Amino acid sequence: MASDDDIEFSVAEDRRYTKEHLWLQVIDREEDEDGNVQTSVKVGVSEYVAAVWGEFIRVTLPNLQELEGFEDPADKPSEKKSSFEGELSDEDILVTLRTSDDVILLDSPFPCGILELNGEVEDSPDMVNTEAYGDGWLMIVRPHDYDDDHFLSPEEYIEFLAEGI
């Protein structure tokens, strides 16, 4: 772990943040036929995590086949439980990050359905280190209830980090 004096990282301005150092970027909002707003959110890890814990050598995303709502292609379409690839509760592990010295488990910030996983980060974990706010994203989800105000703005996240450093 780096000393507090030499931590260097950036904070993207167009995201919201969790106190667990995940970033959230709304990429789509649409209203369904019942008038409910459906929000699609891209999720990633703040550069702060790699700056503090060190370079990630392994990234493990959820195993969709173990999640509720997963539809096995061998099943009949009429037996589909959910329109998502898998469901996460706010108590489920969203991602496991491994450094040479540590294992970091980050929980899902909200109950959600997984729309897409970025499998490239499992094959090339360095993407999370070098492109945290770009191609190093983890997944795209549809939260069951999403409100920007429940998460930190970039300014609030910087203040939160400053309090802990």
HELIX and SHEET records of a PDB file:
HELIX    1   1 ASP A    4  ASP A    6  5                                   3    
HELIX    2   2 GLU A   47  TRP A   53  1                                   7    
HELIX    3   3 LEU A   64  GLU A   66  5                                   3    
HELIX    4   4 PRO A   77  GLU A   79  5                                   3    
HELIX    5   5 GLU A  120  ASP A  123  1                                   4    
HELIX    6   6 ASP A  126  THR A  130  1                                   5    
HELIX    7   7 ASP A  148  HIS A  150  5                                   3    
HELIX    8   8 PRO A  154  GLY A  164  1                                  11    
SHEET    1   A 6 ARG A  16  TYR A  17  0                                        
SHEET    2   A 6 LEU A  22  GLU A  31 -1                                        
SHEET    3   A 6 VAL A  37  VAL A  45 -1                                        
SHEET    4   A 6 MET A 139  PRO A 143 -1                                        
SHEET    5   A 6 CYS A 112  LEU A 117 -1                                        
SHEET    6   A 6 GLY A  86  LEU A  88 -1                                        
SHEET    1   B 3 ARG A  58  THR A  60  0                                        
SHEET    2   B 3 ILE A  93  ARG A  98 -1                                        
SHEET    3   B 3 VAL A 103  ASP A 107 -1                                        
END                                                                             
